[in-house]
Amino acid sequence: MPLNITVIKARDLPEAWFLSLRKVLTEGRKYKIERGSYAGQHRKELDYAIIHVEYPESRPLVPTVPPGIPSPSTMDYIESYLPYLMTSHKAEGEQYTYGQFLEKQIADVIRMYKNDGHNTNQAFMAVGDAQSINLPDPPCLRSIDTRISNNRLHFMVYFRSWDLWAGFPSNLAAIQLLKEYMADEIGVKDGELIASSKGLHLYEYSWELAKAVAQI
C-alpha cells in the first residue's frame, strides 16, 4: 500500500487543529508504539500530513473547546513557551530547548533578508544536531524554512513527530508569534504558514477528547 498524503487547508490556526483532529480520527493508522513516548500504548497517525494555513495571524491563535473539555493550550501558556522556542535558556531538567538551536539562526535569517535582499533560498533554520538521535526524546520540531514573497514572510515547518492534542495548538501559536516578530524586524508583512509531518498523531488517552471536540 502506498503512503497516503493528507493535505489540509485552513483559514486560521484553530480551524487547522479541528480539521486535523477529524482527519487523524477517521483516517489515521492505529498501531502500538514500540519506542518513544507512551511506549506500549497505541496511537492513531497520518502517513504524511501537510497543513496549509492561509491567515495564521487571525486571532485567537489557540482553539476554543466545548465546556467540560480541558483546553489543549492557552495564550498564557504560549507566552511562557516562547522563551523555549526563541532563546537558548534551558531550565533545570530539560534535555534541550528549540531555542538553543534557533536563537542565533533567528538573528542570522533576519540579518540575511535585511542585508542581502529577499530572493534567497538559504534562510533555513534547523533544530537538532548529529547527537540528537541519541536523546531519550529527540526534538520533534526539526526545521523552520522561510520565504519572502510579495513582501510577506512565510514559514514552512517540519515535525518528525507531532502530538496533535497536546502539541499542535501550542507549537503553531508560538511559531506564529515568532514569525510575526521576524517579519516586523525584517520590515515585511506576516504571511502564510505551512506545516508538515510524517508523524501527526493522537495518543490513545486523547481519542475520546478529540472525538468530543471534532464531533465525531
N, C-alpha and C positions, 0 to 999 in steps of 0.2 A: 504493500500500500504506500503510495507517495505521501509525503508530508502535506498537511493542509495549511495553506497560508491564509490567515484571517485578517481582513482589513476592516478596521472600524473608523468611521468618520464621525466626528462630533463637533458641535459648536463650541463647547466650553469644557472645562475640566470635570465638573460634576456629571455632565452628560456622558463624557468618555468613560467614567467609572461605572455608571449604571449600565451602559451598553456592554461594557466588558464583562460585568457580572453575568448578564444574560448569556453571553457567548460561552463563557467558561462553564456555566452550569449546564447548558444544553449541548455543547459541542466538545467540551474538554474530555481528554482521555484520563480515565481513572487508573491509578497504579499505586503500588506500595513503595514507599520511599526506602531505599536501601542505604543511602548515605546522605548526610546533611541534616538540616533542621527537621525535627519531628520524625526521625528515622524510625521505621516500623509502623508508622501510620500511613494513611492514604491521602492523596491529593488529586484534584482534577486540574488538568493543564492543557493549554492550547499548544499545538506543534510549533507554530511561529505566529506571533501577533504583531501587527502594525497598527498603531493608534495615531490618527491624524487629527489634531485639534486646531481648528481654524482661528478661534478667538480665545486663546488660553488666558488672556488678561482679564476676561469678564469676571466680575465678582458676583457671588462668592467663589473663592478658589477651592473650597472644600465642600463636599456634598452634605445635604441635609437629609437625615434618615427619619423614618416614622417614629412616633413616641414609643418608648419601651425598648428600643434597639440601641445598644451602645454606639456612639459615633466613632467611626474609624479614625477621625482626626479633628483637630480644632485649630483655629488661627493662633491661639496661644501656644499650642504645641509647635506649630510651624515656626513661630518666632524663635522658640528655644532650639529648634532643629537647624536653623540657618548657620550658626557657627560650625556645626558638624559638617555642613556642606561646603562652606566657604573659607574656613580658617584651619590652620594646622594644629590648633589646640586640641589635645587629647586628654579626656577625663580619665581618672583612675579606673582601671579595669577594662578600658577599651583596647581592642587589638589594633585598631586603626580608625581613622576618620576619612571620609571622602575628601575633606578639606586639606588633609596632609598632602594629598596628591594634586588637588585642584588650585590651592591658593596662589601659587606662583604662576600657574598656567592661565588663570583668570586675568591676572595683570598683563601677562605676555600677549594674550589674544586682544585685549583692549588696546595695548600699545601697537600691535601689528596692524589692526584696522585703522587706527588714527594716523600712524606714520606712513604706512605703505599703501593705503587705499583698500577698497572693499572687494576688489576682484581677485580673490585668492582662495585656494582650497587647502591651505595649510593651517587654518585656525581651528585645530582639533585638540581636544583635551582628553587625556587618558587617565583612568583610575586603576591603580594596582601596578604591580611590577612582577618580575620573574619569580619572586618568592611568595607572592600572594596565594598561589595554588596550594601551598603547604599549610596555610592557616586553617584552624578548625572551621571557620566560617568566612571564606573569601568574600571580597566586596561583591555586592550584587550589581550596582551601577558600575559599568566598565568604561563608558565613554560619553562625552558630550561633544558632538560635532556642531559646527556653526556655519551659517551662510548669511551674508547681507545681500538682499535682493530688493529692488525698488525702495531703497532706503529703510528697510526693515530687517531687524536681526531675527533670524530663525534658528531654532535648536533642533538637532536630531540626536536623540539619546538612545543608548542601548543598555539593557539589563540582561545579565546572563541568567538570573533567576529573579522572579518578581512576585511577591506576595500581594495579590490583588486586594485582599481585605485590609490588612494592616499596614501595607507599604505604599501601594499605588497613590492614594489620596495625599499623603504627606510628602512623598517623593516629588510628585509632579507640581504640587503647590510651591514647595521650596525651590525647585528648579525654575519655575516660572518667575519667582521673585528674583532669583539670580539673573535670569535673562533680562528682566526689566532694569535691574541695576547696571548690567553691562551695556545695554542699549543706551541708557542715559549717559554713561561715561563716554561711550563712543560718539554720541551725538546723532543717533538714528532712532527710528520708531521701533516699538516692540512688534514682533512678528509671530509666526505660527510655531507650533510645537509638534514634532513627530517623534513618537517613542516606539521602540520595537523590542521584542524579547522572544527567545526560544523557550522561556520558562515562566510565562504568565500563568499563575495558578491560584487555586483556593485550597487551603488546608481543610481537612475533614471537620475540624471544630467549627469552621465558619460556614459550612454548607447551608445549614438551616437559617442562619442570619442573612446570608446572601439571598436565599430564596424569598425571604420575607421582604427584603428591600427591593429586589428585582420583580417581585410579584409573580413568581413562577410556582 
